[in-house]
Amino acid sequence: MFKLVAASCLVAAACGQFVEPKNAKILKEQRFNAGDGRFGSAFAQEDGTVYREETSADGERIGQYSYIDNDGKTITVRYTAGKDGFRILEGAHVPTGATGLESAAFVAESPAQVAAPVQ
């Protein structure tokens, strides 16, 4: 009987460590406004999610976020966003070309010509 109770306690403790992301509590939150147009924010959650972003006076943003994937590995992405769009600066899990730096240029195709209906 003791083994059953001990095993049940171990299983309950292990299950209790997993937190659904939607229910994760924010452990720490910070915001700043430098007064010269620069501002930013950061937070950390109990599920391992961490976010940080700073915005310059001209609106350019640089930031990073991290989370724990299904295999328990921490995934971190560094990015920039602004007048040139969103770009991933670092992210070991991101496939080559997905950063936008190595990908092919976008070329818009002209719309297909549709024949007039025969009457």
C-alpha positions, 0 to 999 in steps of 0.5 A: 500500500505504501508503494501505491501511495508513494507512486501516486504522490510522485505522479501528482508532483510530476503532473503539477509541474506542467502549466498550460500556457494559457494559465501560466502566471506572469512572474515578472513584468517590466516597462520603461519609457525613456522620455525621448521616444524610446520605450520597451517592455519585458515579462517572464511567465511560470511556464518558461516563456520570456519576452523582451522588446525595445523600441527606438525613437524612430519606431524600430523595434528589436526584441526576443522571445523564448519558450519551452517546446514539447521536447523541453528544449528552450527555443529563443528567437531574436528579431527586428521590426520596423520600416523594413518589416519583420526579420528574424536575426537569430533562431537555431530552430528556424529553417534556412531561408526563413529569416528573409535574408537568404530567401528569394525575392518576391515577384508578383505575377500578373493575373491570368487572362480570362477568356470572355464567355461565349454567348 
